[in-house]
Amino acid sequence: MATESNAVRKTGAGSSYTAKDFILLAVFGVVIFLFFMILSMVLSFSIDIAYWTHAIGGIVGGIAWVYVAARIPKKGAMAIMGLIMGIVAFLMGMMWTVAVGIVVGGIVAELVLIAGKRSMPAHIVAYALFMLCWWFGQVALLLFASDSYVQMMVSAGMTAEYAQAVIDWSHGPLCVAAGVCTPVGGAIGAFIGTKVFKKHFAQLIG
């Protein structure tokens, strides 16, 4: 009976959401998003490192993300947090592709967690893919609608020359390197998170 109870808690099967769950998902979703937004602002002084935000920030963000995933091991939890983060991104005036990337990433992460029965390796893969989807949403407009991106940046007060420099960067090798390193950074962050969780928060799921 105890084994069955632990299994239910680990997979989230048969458990319903509480107001506390939604509050926790919303708070951590906003905090994680704001962390990345601030880091992006810090790194944006250089075009060459501006789009490494997710690769670098994923190492720190993974700890918080894994904590939430373990604290609320219920089906759909990470998709809900992804939706909340996507809404925040949209309300903050981010490119619509960013919001879509976050929401899709949350769904992908949730599917990986379900398929992996919310194991520790599943958390690592799920977060790595979440970060990759978020990053791709960030650069999608640069890659596939560069003219729209330039117009958007000019409307926001940037110079056309700066916007074009960003476009040129997105079609170069550093963009590819950033894309490869993003899930790697996410995996490292999630791995650290699983170790921290295992040591300090194991009682959360029994």
Secondary structure, DSSP 8 states (H G I E B T S, - for coil): -HHHHHHHHHH-TT----HHHHHHHHHHHHHHHHHHHHHHHHHTTSHHHHTTHHHHHHHHHHHHHHHHHHHS--TTHHHHHHHHHHHHHHHTT--HHHHHHHHHHHHHHHHHHHHTTT-HHHHHHHHHHHHHHHHHHHHHHHHH-HHHHHHHHHHTT--HHHHHHHHHHHTSHHHHHHHHHHHHHHHHHHHHHHHHHHHHSGGGT-
